[in-house]
Amino acid sequence: MTTAVEICNLALGHLGQDANVSSIDPPEFSFEGELCARFYPLARDVVLESADWTFAIRTVDGAPVPCDNPAWSYAYALPDDCLRLVRLRAPGFMVSATQPQEDHAEAYSIELGTGAVPRVYAHAAQAVLRYVSRVADAIAFPPLFVQALTWKLAAMLAGPIYKGDVGRDEAKRCEQMLALYIGRAVSSDVGQGTVRWRRDPPWVTGR
């Protein structure tokens, strides 16, 4: 089982640094510990947002809010843990591993509503939202995702640690390694399932 601290130490190791951080929440009183506490959450979210990771996908009923945009019929609250909305569907669609896929994704738009709060606007009533969530517990991360995340974090740490041209060169090297491992992680994750959507007949959804 991998922890956030272990990911930080792996990232520091990629940069040739002493990998001995013991805590980032709260951060320990060390230069490396404070850097990791600052950059780890952003690095994690960037890598999570980069693909439709099986372990991070969530499907929920949209929470209706007042629609303040005349171009749309309905508005929904964006889930607090949503990093990227993947799809919005009308009610009646269910996950199925056996039925052929019927792709009836509905149009939507994410915009700032009243009070500068992000909202999801759509024409579908009682919409179902499928999204990439912010997974905070590193225990859920597959090994190849962990590898990709360590290189992304290393790329972000390189500048503050090395400064100048050396820092830029190190960041570039780490981004190249990130591209390698993110590709492997995505390829591995694609094989984890074949989720399909089917629509139940009206006499089923209406019961």
Stockholm file with secondary structure:
# STOCKHOLM 1.0

chainA/1-207         MTTAVEICNLALGHLGQDANVSSIDPPEFSFEGELCARFYPLARDVVLESADWTFAIRTVDGAPVPCDNPAWSYAYALPDDCLRLVRLRAPGFMVSATQPQEDHAEAYSIELGTGAVPRVYAHAAQAVLRYVSRVADAIAFPPLFVQALTWKLAAMLAGPIYKGDVGRDEAKRCEQMLALYIGRAVSSDVGQGTVRWRRDPPWVTGR
#=GR chainA/1-207 SS CCCHHHHHHHHHHHTTCCCCCCCBTTBCSSHHHHHHHHHHHHHHHHHHHTSCCGGGEEEEECEEECCCCTTCSEEEECCTTEEEEEEEECTTEEEESSSCCCCCBCCEEEEECGGGCEEEEESCTTCEEEEEECCCCGGGCCHHHHHHHHHHHHHHHHHHHHCHHHHHHHHHHHHHHHHHHHHHHHHHHHTTCCCEEEECCHHHHTC
#=GC SS_cons         CCCHHHHHHHHHHHTTCCCCCCCBTTBCSSHHHHHHHHHHHHHHHHHHHTSCCGGGEEEEECEEECCCCTTCSEEEECCTTEEEEEEEECTTEEEESSSCCCCCBCCEEEEECGGGCEEEEESCTTCEEEEEECCCCGGGCCHHHHHHHHHHHHHHHHHHHHCHHHHHHHHHHHHHHHHHHHHHHHHHHHTTCCCEEEECCHHHHTC
//
